[in-house]
Amino acid sequence: MPKPYEDETKEEFISRCISYMEENEKDQFPTREQRIAVCYSYWENKHKEKKEDSPKSLMEHILNMIRLK
């Protein structure tokens, strides 16, 4: 999974992340909405401590974002 670079803008990261997800993660995240949610979650969590970036907390955040739509 891509992570945001320190000097990368939100638009640059989201574009790069979605491209990566489209090519590499369609099996794990079958819908485009899920892949987009993952990218936005990574962007939003980029300044949090690594312990908060656990796969479980990330997946919970993604599921909450999907439910809000």
ABEGO torsion letter per residue (X at the ends): XBBBBAABBAAAAAAAAAAAAAAAAAAABABAAAAAAAAAAAAAAAABBAAAABAAAAAAAAAAAAAAX
